Amino acid sequence: MKPGGQNMQQMMKQAQKMQQQMIAAQAELAAAEVTGSAGGNLVTATVSGTGELKALVIDPKAVDPDDTETLADLVVAAVRAANDQAQALASQKMGPLAGGLGGLGM
């Protein structure tokens, strides 16, 4: 084996391990669900860890036929809050893995 060959093998094993961890973290994120709400829980949005909208619950008290703009604003705010939660979860799960890639020259 040439000098440095063993070091390259170690790097490849480490890269494979990190790739497996990344795939597992991505699957975990896809399966996770987080919620965000607005208007004192009048509107609640549930999204996957990857940000896909899964459910939207609107309290009947939030529905005013003469003021649909407020309802729309509450929906947007709830979805935004849920997506913020999803991004925080993604950072928590993927952050340590992404940081490790820099040491591999990737």
A tleap script that builds the chain and sets N, CA, C and O, in Angstrom:
source leaprc.protein.ff14SB
mol = sequence {
  NMET LYS PRO GLY GLY GLN ASN MET GLN GLN
  MET MET LYS GLN ALA GLN LYS MET GLN GLN
  GLN MET ILE ALA ALA GLN ALA GLU LEU ALA
  ALA ALA GLU VAL THR GLY SER ALA GLY GLY
  ASN LEU VAL THR ALA THR VAL SER GLY THR
  GLY GLU LEU LYS ALA LEU VAL ILE ASP PRO
  LYS ALA VAL ASP PRO ASP ASP THR GLU THR
  LEU ALA ASP LEU VAL VAL ALA ALA VAL ARG
  ALA ALA ASN ASP GLN ALA GLN ALA LEU ALA
  SER GLN LYS MET GLY PRO LEU ALA GLY GLY
  LEU GLY GLY LEU GLY CMET
}
set mol.1.N position { 0.846 -1.178 0.000 }
set mol.1.CA position { 0.000 0.000 0.000 }
set mol.1.C position { 0.891 1.240 0.000 }
set mol.1.O position { 1.875 1.290 0.738 }
set mol.2.N position { 0.572 2.210 -0.791 }
set mol.2.CA position { 1.346 3.433 -0.884 }
set mol.2.C position { 1.165 4.248 0.389 }
set mol.2.O position { 0.144 4.122 1.066 }
set mol.3.N position { 2.155 5.090 0.722 }
set mol.3.CA position { 1.988 5.966 1.880 }
set mol.3.C position { 0.741 6.830 1.709 }
set mol.3.O position { 0.481 7.364 0.631 }
set mol.4.N position { 0.000 6.952 2.758 }
set mol.4.CA position { -1.220 7.755 2.701 }
set mol.4.C position { -2.434 6.958 2.283 }
set mol.4.O position { -3.556 7.453 2.387 }
set mol.5.N position { -2.241 5.725 1.809 }
set mol.5.CA position { -3.356 4.889 1.373 }
set mol.5.C position { -4.295 4.544 2.502 }
set mol.5.O position { -5.515 4.534 2.336 }
set mol.6.N position { -3.716 4.259 3.653 }
set mol.6.CA position { -4.543 3.926 4.814 }
set mol.6.C position { -5.344 5.145 5.258 }
set mol.6.O position { -6.500 5.022 5.662 }
set mol.7.N position { -4.733 6.309 5.181 }
set mol.7.CA position { -5.431 7.548 5.541 }
set mol.7.C position { -6.618 7.775 4.608 }
set mol.7.O position { -7.677 8.223 5.047 }
set mol.8.N position { -6.443 7.468 3.331 }
set mol.8.CA position { -7.511 7.628 2.352 }
set mol.8.C position { -8.639 6.637 2.659 }
set mol.8.O position { -9.815 6.985 2.548 }
set mol.9.N position { -8.288 5.405 3.045 }
set mol.9.CA position { -9.306 4.415 3.403 }
set mol.9.C position { -10.106 4.890 4.609 }
set mol.9.O position { -11.329 4.755 4.641 }
set mol.10.N position { -9.420 5.442 5.592 }
set mol.10.CA position { -10.106 5.957 6.778 }
set mol.10.C position { -11.064 7.079 6.391 }
set mol.10.O position { -12.188 7.145 6.888 }
set mol.11.N position { -10.617 7.950 5.510 }
set mol.11.CA position { -11.472 9.058 5.070 }
set mol.11.C position { -12.694 8.524 4.333 }
set mol.11.O position { -13.797 9.041 4.510 }
set mol.12.N position { -12.510 7.502 3.515 }
set mol.12.CA position { -13.632 6.930 2.773 }
set mol.12.C position { -14.627 6.263 3.725 }
set mol.12.O position { -15.838 6.401 3.553 }
set mol.13.N position { -14.121 5.546 4.724 }
set mol.13.CA position { -15.005 4.924 5.711 }
set mol.13.C position { -15.773 5.990 6.475 }
set mol.13.O position { -16.968 5.841 6.728 }
set mol.14.N position { -15.086 7.063 6.843 }
set mol.14.CA position { -15.735 8.147 7.567 }
set mol.14.C position { -16.805 8.808 6.689 }
set mol.14.O position { -17.885 9.148 7.171 }
set mol.15.N position { -16.501 8.985 5.421 }
set mol.15.CA position { -17.468 9.589 4.502 }
set mol.15.C position { -18.694 8.696 4.343 }
set mol.15.O position { -19.818 9.197 4.311 }
set mol.16.N position { -18.496 7.388 4.243 }
set mol.16.CA position { -19.620 6.460 4.130 }
set mol.16.C position { -20.480 6.488 5.385 }
set mol.16.O position { -21.709 6.464 5.308 }
set mol.17.N position { -19.825 6.538 6.543 }
set mol.17.CA position { -20.558 6.585 7.811 }
set mol.17.C position { -21.387 7.866 7.887 }
set mol.17.O position { -22.548 7.842 8.296 }
set mol.18.N position { -20.788 8.966 7.497 }
set mol.18.CA position { -21.506 10.240 7.538 }
set mol.18.C position { -22.665 10.237 6.544 }
set mol.18.O position { -23.724 10.798 6.825 }
set mol.19.N position { -22.473 9.618 5.402 }
set mol.19.CA position { -23.545 9.538 4.407 }
set mol.19.C position { -24.712 8.732 4.973 }
set mol.19.O position { -25.869 9.112 4.792 }
set mol.20.N position { -24.425 7.635 5.646 }
set mol.20.CA position { -25.479 6.835 6.267 }
set mol.20.C position { -26.211 7.641 7.341 }
set mol.20.O position { -27.436 7.580 7.449 }
set mol.21.N position { -25.448 8.394 8.133 }
set mol.21.CA position { -26.062 9.235 9.167 }
set mol.21.C position { -26.935 10.310 8.539 }
set mol.21.O position { -28.001 10.629 9.066 }
set mol.22.N position { -26.497 10.868 7.430 }
set mol.22.CA position { -27.254 11.905 6.733 }
set mol.22.C position { -28.566 11.336 6.202 }
set mol.22.O position { -29.614 11.969 6.324 }
set mol.23.N position { -28.508 10.149 5.615 }
set mol.23.CA position { -29.722 9.509 5.090 }
set mol.23.C position { -30.692 9.223 6.221 }
set mol.23.O position { -31.895 9.437 6.077 }
set mol.24.N position { -30.182 8.742 7.342 }
set mol.24.CA position { -31.044 8.458 8.497 }
set mol.24.C position { -31.672 9.736 9.036 }
set mol.24.O position { -32.851 9.749 9.390 }
set mol.25.N position { -30.891 10.812 9.101 }
set mol.25.CA position { -31.416 12.085 9.590 }
set mol.25.C position { -32.479 12.637 8.643 }
set mol.25.O position { -33.481 13.189 9.097 }
set mol.26.N position { -32.276 12.494 7.337 }
set mol.26.CA position { -33.261 12.956 6.361 }
set mol.26.C position { -34.568 12.174 6.491 }
set mol.26.O position { -35.651 12.753 6.403 }
set mol.27.N position { -34.467 10.864 6.699 }
set mol.27.CA position { -35.667 10.042 6.882 }
set mol.27.C position { -36.396 10.439 8.165 }
set mol.27.O position { -37.625 10.493 8.202 }
set mol.28.N position { -35.630 10.713 9.200 }
set mol.28.CA position { -36.214 11.136 10.472 }
set mol.28.C position { -36.943 12.467 10.306 }
set mol.28.O position { -38.029 12.654 10.855 }
set mol.29.N position { -36.354 13.382 9.558 }
set mol.29.CA position { -36.997 14.675 9.306 }
set mol.29.C position { -38.284 14.513 8.514 }
set mol.29.O position { -39.288 15.156 8.820 }
set mol.30.N position { -38.260 13.664 7.505 }
set mol.30.CA position { -39.448 13.456 6.680 }
set mol.30.C position { -40.594 12.885 7.514 }
set mol.30.O position { -41.759 13.193 7.259 }
set mol.31.N position { -40.271 12.057 8.506 }
set mol.31.CA position { -41.299 11.435 9.340 }
set mol.31.C position { -41.767 12.345 10.479 }
set mol.31.O position { -42.866 12.166 11.004 }
set mol.32.N position { -40.947 13.308 10.857 }
set mol.32.CA position { -41.277 14.193 11.983 }
set mol.32.C position { -42.368 15.185 11.593 }
set mol.32.O position { -42.490 15.565 10.429 }
set mol.33.N position { -43.150 15.595 12.574 }
set mol.33.CA position { -44.157 16.629 12.359 }
set mol.33.C position { -44.019 17.676 13.456 }
set mol.33.O position { -43.842 17.354 14.631 }
set mol.34.N position { -44.104 18.933 13.043 }
set mol.34.CA position { -44.065 20.056 13.985 }
set mol.34.C position { -45.245 20.960 13.691 }
set mol.34.O position { -45.782 20.952 12.583 }
set mol.35.N position { -45.649 21.739 14.682 }
set mol.35.CA position { -46.799 22.630 14.496 }
set mol.35.C position { -46.423 24.066 14.781 }
set mol.35.O position { -45.470 24.361 15.502 }
set mol.36.N position { -47.202 24.940 14.193 }
set mol.36.CA position { -47.104 26.368 14.445 }
set mol.36.C position { -48.514 26.902 14.490 }
set mol.36.O position { -49.403 26.390 13.811 }
set mol.37.N position { -48.720 27.934 15.292 }
set mol.37.CA position { -50.071 28.485 15.388 }
set mol.37.C position { -50.021 30.001 15.366 }
set mol.37.O position { -48.964 30.615 15.511 }
set mol.38.N position { -51.203 30.586 15.179 }
set mol.38.CA position { -51.332 32.038 15.138 }
set mol.38.C position { -52.689 32.420 15.723 }
set mol.38.O position { -53.611 31.606 15.786 }
set mol.39.N position { -52.785 33.663 16.144 }
set mol.39.CA position { -54.056 34.167 16.659 }
set mol.39.C position { -54.504 33.459 17.922 }
set mol.39.O position { -55.693 33.196 18.102 }
set mol.40.N position { -53.553 33.147 18.802 }
set mol.40.CA position { -53.921 32.456 20.023 }
set mol.40.C position { -54.495 31.076 19.746 }
set mol.40.O position { -55.482 30.667 20.358 }
set mol.41.N position { -53.866 30.362 18.816 }
set mol.41.CA position { -54.266 29.004 18.419 }
set mol.41.C position { -55.563 28.958 17.607 }
set mol.41.O position { -56.180 27.899 17.497 }
set mol.42.N position { -55.982 30.088 17.041 }
set mol.42.CA position { -57.153 30.061 16.163 }
set mol.42.C position { -56.850 29.311 14.877 }
set mol.42.O position { -57.736 28.694 14.286 }
set mol.43.N position { -55.586 29.367 14.442 }
set mol.43.CA position { -55.145 28.645 13.252 }
set mol.43.C position { -53.884 27.882 13.618 }
set mol.43.O position { -52.929 28.453 14.145 }
set mol.44.N position { -53.890 26.586 13.335 }
set mol.44.CA position { -52.734 25.742 13.627 }
set mol.44.C position { -52.342 24.984 12.368 }
set mol.44.O position { -53.176 24.353 11.719 }
set mol.45.N position { -51.057 25.057 12.035 }
set mol.45.CA position { -50.525 24.354 10.869 }
set mol.45.C position { -49.564 23.272 11.347 }
set mol.45.O position { -48.788 23.479 12.280 }
set mol.46.N position { -49.628 22.127 10.699 }
set mol.46.CA position { -48.698 21.034 10.973 }
set mol.46.C position { -47.916 20.772 9.700 }
set mol.46.O position { -48.495 20.596 8.628 }
set mol.47.N position { -46.593 20.746 9.824 }
set mol.47.CA position { -45.726 20.467 8.677 }
set mol.47.C position { -44.777 19.336 9.041 }
set mol.47.O position { -44.511 19.077 10.214 }
set mol.48.N position { -44.273 18.669 8.008 }
set mol.48.CA position { -43.252 17.643 8.228 }
set mol.48.C position { -41.949 18.353 8.552 }
set mol.48.O position { -41.831 19.568 8.400 }
set mol.49.N position { -40.985 17.585 8.996 }
set mol.49.CA position { -39.671 18.146 9.279 }
set mol.49.C position { -38.997 18.715 8.052 }
set mol.49.O position { -38.049 19.492 8.163 }
set mol.50.N position { -39.483 18.332 6.876 }
set mol.50.CA position { -38.931 18.867 5.629 }
set mol.50.C position { -39.727 20.066 5.121 }
set mol.50.O position { -39.409 20.627 4.072 }
set mol.51.N position { -40.777 20.465 5.875 }
set mol.51.CA position { -41.539 21.657 5.519 }
set mol.51.C position { -42.798 21.410 4.713 }
set mol.51.O position { -43.446 22.367 4.289 }
set mol.52.N position { -43.165 20.159 4.487 }
set mol.52.CA position { -44.380 19.861 3.727 }
set mol.52.C position { -45.604 20.063 4.625 }
set mol.52.O position { -45.683 19.484 5.708 }
set mol.53.N position { -46.549 20.877 4.178 }
set mol.53.CA position { -47.767 21.130 4.934 }
set mol.53.C position { -48.583 19.849 4.997 }
set mol.53.O position { -48.946 19.284 3.965 }
set mol.54.N position { -48.874 19.388 6.228 }
set mol.54.CA position { -49.604 18.139 6.429 }
set mol.54.C position { -51.048 18.381 6.857 }
set mol.54.O position { -51.950 17.642 6.461 }
set mol.55.N position { -51.265 19.421 7.670 }
set mol.55.CA position { -52.615 19.677 8.173 }
set mol.55.C position { -52.751 21.154 8.520 }
set mol.55.O position { -51.778 21.836 8.841 }
set mol.56.N position { -53.993 21.621 8.443 }
set mol.56.CA position { -54.314 22.993 8.792 }
set mol.56.C position { -55.647 22.966 9.528 }
set mol.56.O position { -56.652 22.499 8.993 }
set mol.57.N position { -55.648 23.473 10.764 }
set mol.57.CA position { -56.864 23.483 11.575 }
set mol.57.C position { -57.247 24.938 11.825 }
set mol.57.O position { -56.442 25.736 12.304 }
set mol.58.N position { -58.502 25.264 11.489 }
set mol.58.CA position { -59.004 26.625 11.671 }
set mol.58.C position { -60.166 26.571 12.645 }
set mol.58.O position { -61.175 25.913 12.392 }
set mol.59.N position { -60.015 27.267 13.757 }
set mol.59.CA position { -61.090 27.357 14.749 }
set mol.59.C position { -62.242 28.145 14.126 }
set mol.59.O position { -61.998 29.180 13.505 }
set mol.60.N position { -63.481 27.693 14.272 }
set mol.60.CA position { -64.627 28.416 13.698 }
set mol.60.C position { -64.701 29.878 14.136 }
set mol.60.O position { -65.254 30.709 13.415 }
set mol.61.N position { -64.150 30.203 15.310 }
set mol.61.CA position { -64.150 31.593 15.784 }
set mol.61.C position { -63.306 32.496 14.892 }
set mol.61.O position { -63.477 33.715 14.903 }
set mol.62.N position { -62.403 31.909 14.124 }
set mol.62.CA position { -61.531 32.697 13.248 }
set mol.62.C position { -62.202 33.047 11.931 }
set mol.62.O position { -61.683 33.860 11.166 }
set mol.63.N position { -63.342 32.445 11.662 }
set mol.63.CA position { -64.004 32.618 10.367 }
set mol.63.C position { -65.030 33.749 10.456 }
set mol.63.O position { -66.061 33.630 11.119 }
set mol.64.N position { -64.717 34.836 9.775 }
set mol.64.CA position { -65.630 35.976 9.669 }
set mol.64.C position { -65.793 36.244 8.175 }
set mol.64.O position { -64.856 36.709 7.527 }
set mol.65.N position { -66.972 35.957 7.623 }
set mol.65.CA position { -67.161 36.128 6.181 }
set mol.65.C position { -66.876 37.546 5.692 }
set mol.65.O position { -66.577 37.750 4.515 }
set mol.66.N position { -66.968 38.520 6.588 }
set mol.66.CA position { -66.706 39.902 6.188 }
set mol.66.C position { -65.236 40.284 6.322 }
set mol.66.O position { -64.853 41.393 5.950 }
set mol.67.N position { -64.404 39.378 6.852 }
set mol.67.CA position { -62.989 39.689 7.052 }
set mol.67.C position { -62.121 38.467 6.743 }
set mol.67.O position { -61.503 37.881 7.632 }
set mol.68.N position { -62.094 38.107 5.487 }
set mol.68.CA position { -61.281 36.953 5.104 }
set mol.68.C position { -59.787 37.272 5.089 }
set mol.68.O position { -58.959 36.362 5.144 }
set mol.69.N position { -59.438 38.552 5.016 }
set mol.69.CA position { -58.023 38.939 5.013 }
set mol.69.C position { -57.348 38.553 6.315 }
set mol.69.O position { -56.216 38.070 6.307 }
set mol.70.N position { -58.029 38.761 7.436 }
set mol.70.CA position { -57.440 38.400 8.727 }
set mol.70.C position { -57.225 36.894 8.805 }
set mol.70.O position { -56.186 36.438 9.281 }
set mol.71.N position { -58.195 36.128 8.342 }
set mol.71.CA position { -58.048 34.676 8.338 }
set mol.71.C position { -56.859 34.268 7.472 }
set mol.71.O position { -56.068 33.413 7.871 }
set mol.72.N position { -56.732 34.859 6.315 }
set mol.72.CA position { -55.605 34.554 5.433 }
set mol.72.C position { -54.285 34.887 6.114 }
set mol.72.O position { -53.325 34.121 6.025 }
set mol.73.N position { -54.234 36.028 6.795 }
set mol.73.CA position { -53.019 36.409 7.521 }
set mol.73.C position { -52.687 35.399 8.618 }
set mol.73.O position { -51.522 35.060 8.825 }
set mol.74.N position { -53.714 34.922 9.315 }
set mol.74.CA position { -53.495 33.932 10.372 }
set mol.74.C position { -52.977 32.613 9.788 }
set mol.74.O position { -52.109 31.968 10.376 }
set mol.75.N position { -53.509 32.222 8.641 }
set mol.75.CA position { -53.041 30.991 7.994 }
set mol.75.C position { -51.571 31.136 7.610 }
set mol.75.O position { -50.763 30.249 7.886 }
set mol.76.N position { -51.232 32.236 6.985 }
set mol.76.CA position { -49.840 32.473 6.583 }
set mol.76.C position { -48.927 32.468 7.811 }
set mol.76.O position { -47.854 31.864 7.783 }
set mol.77.N position { -49.344 33.133 8.879 }
set mol.77.CA position { -48.528 33.193 10.090 }
set mol.77.C position { -48.351 31.811 10.715 }
set mol.77.O position { -47.258 31.478 11.172 }
set mol.78.N position { -49.404 31.010 10.741 }
set mol.78.CA position { -49.312 29.669 11.325 }
set mol.78.C position { -48.390 28.775 10.499 }
set mol.78.O position { -47.580 28.037 11.058 }
set mol.79.N position { -48.508 28.836 9.177 }
set mol.79.CA position { -47.643 28.032 8.313 }
set mol.79.C position { -46.198 28.493 8.459 }
set mol.79.O position { -45.285 27.669 8.517 }
set mol.80.N position { -45.989 29.795 8.518 }
set mol.80.CA position { -44.633 30.327 8.704 }
set mol.80.C position { -44.050 29.839 10.033 }
set mol.80.O position { -42.889 29.431 10.085 }
set mol.81.N position { -44.840 29.878 11.097 }
set mol.81.CA position { -44.369 29.422 12.407 }
set mol.81.C position { -44.032 27.930 12.371 }
set mol.81.O position { -43.030 27.509 12.950 }
set mol.82.N position { -44.852 27.138 11.705 }
set mol.82.CA position { -44.572 25.702 11.596 }
set mol.82.C position { -43.301 25.458 10.786 }
set mol.82.O position { -42.493 24.599 11.138 }
set mol.83.N position { -43.126 26.209 9.710 }
set mol.83.CA position { -41.910 26.059 8.908 }
set mol.83.C position { -40.674 26.485 9.680 }
set mol.83.O position { -39.610 25.888 9.516 }
set mol.84.N position { -40.794 27.505 10.518 }
set mol.84.CA position { -39.674 27.896 11.377 }
set mol.84.C position { -39.294 26.742 12.301 }
set mol.84.O position { -38.112 26.474 12.516 }
set mol.85.N position { -40.303 26.059 12.845 }
set mol.85.CA position { -40.049 24.901 13.704 }
set mol.85.C position { -39.365 23.788 12.907 }
set mol.85.O position { -38.448 23.136 13.406 }
set mol.86.N position { -39.814 23.576 11.672 }
set mol.86.CA position { -39.219 22.537 10.825 }
set mol.86.C position { -37.760 22.863 10.514 }
set mol.86.O position { -36.911 21.972 10.515 }
set mol.87.N position { -37.465 24.139 10.249 }
set mol.87.CA position { -36.084 24.541 9.971 }
set mol.87.C position { -35.204 24.371 11.193 }
set mol.87.O position { -34.048 23.961 11.081 }
set mol.88.N position { -35.748 24.685 12.363 }
set mol.88.CA position { -34.984 24.498 13.600 }
set mol.88.C position { -34.691 23.016 13.816 }
set mol.88.O position { -33.586 22.650 14.215 }
set mol.89.N position { -35.674 22.171 13.554 }
set mol.89.CA position { -35.481 20.727 13.690 }
set mol.89.C position { -34.439 20.235 12.689 }
set mol.89.O position { -33.582 19.421 13.036 }
set mol.90.N position { -34.506 20.719 11.459 }
set mol.90.CA position { -33.532 20.322 10.437 }
set mol.90.C position { -32.121 20.750 10.835 }
set mol.90.O position { -31.167 19.993 10.652 }
set mol.91.N position { -31.987 21.945 11.371 }
set mol.91.CA position { -30.669 22.413 11.817 }
set mol.91.C position { -30.141 21.540 12.941 }
set mol.91.O position { -28.953 21.220 12.994 }
set mol.92.N position { -31.032 21.164 13.831 }
set mol.92.CA position { -30.656 20.319 14.963 }
set mol.92.C position { -30.194 18.942 14.482 }
set mol.92.O position { -29.198 18.412 14.974 }
set mol.93.N position { -30.916 18.367 13.524 }
set mol.93.CA position { -30.599 17.020 13.043 }
set mol.93.C position { -29.443 17.002 12.047 }
set mol.93.O position { -28.597 16.108 12.093 }
set mol.94.N position { -29.406 17.975 11.157 }
set mol.94.CA position { -28.442 17.948 10.072 }
set mol.94.C position { -27.192 18.774 10.351 }
set mol.94.O position { -26.140 18.522 9.765 }
set mol.95.N position { -27.297 19.749 11.232 }
set mol.95.CA position { -26.175 20.648 11.502 }
set mol.95.C position { -24.884 19.940 11.835 }
set mol.95.O position { -23.860 20.206 11.206 }
set mol.96.N position { -24.902 19.033 12.819 }
set mol.96.CA position { -23.645 18.353 13.163 }
set mol.96.C position { -23.079 17.540 12.001 }
set mol.96.O position { -21.862 17.423 11.857 }
set mol.97.N position { -23.950 16.985 11.182 }
set mol.97.CA position { -23.479 16.190 10.040 }
set mol.97.C position { -22.868 17.089 8.983 }
set mol.97.O position { -21.815 16.773 8.431 }
set mol.98.N position { -23.513 18.196 8.698 }
set mol.98.CA position { -23.001 19.122 7.670 }
set mol.98.C position { -21.654 19.697 8.090 }
set mol.98.O position { -20.769 19.885 7.254 }
set mol.99.N position { -21.496 19.975 9.379 }
set mol.99.CA position { -20.236 20.502 9.874 }
set mol.99.C position { -19.101 19.515 9.689 }
set mol.99.O position { -17.966 19.919 9.437 }
set mol.100.N position { -19.388 18.225 9.809 }
set mol.100.CA position { -18.366 17.200 9.662 }
set mol.100.C position { -17.887 17.013 8.243 }
set mol.100.O position { -16.794 16.489 8.030 }
set mol.101.N position { -18.669 17.424 7.273 }
set mol.101.CA position { -18.278 17.247 5.875 }
set mol.101.C position { -17.098 18.130 5.495 }
set mol.101.O position { -16.325 17.777 4.605 }
set mol.102.N position { -16.953 19.264 6.152 }
set mol.102.CA position { -15.859 20.171 5.821 }
set mol.102.C position { -14.484 19.540 6.031 }
set mol.102.O position { -13.541 19.839 5.297 }
set mol.103.N position { -14.372 18.676 7.021 }
set mol.103.CA position { -13.093 18.039 7.290 }
set mol.103.C position { -12.727 16.969 6.285 }
set mol.103.O position { -11.600 16.474 6.300 }
set mol.104.N position { -13.644 16.601 5.415 }
set mol.104.CA position { -13.374 15.560 4.439 }
set mol.104.C position { -13.031 16.123 3.070 }
set mol.104.O position { -12.794 15.367 2.128 }
set mol.105.N position { -13.002 17.424 2.955 }
set mol.105.CA position { -12.680 18.033 1.670 }
set mol.105.C position { -13.820 17.926 0.670 }
set mol.105.O position { -13.599 17.979 -0.540 }
set mol.106.N position { -15.042 17.774 1.177 }
set mol.106.CA position { -16.199 17.652 0.293 }
set mol.106.C position { -16.842 18.988 0.101 }
set mol.106.O position { -17.839 19.096 -0.614 }
savepdb mol mol.pdb
quit
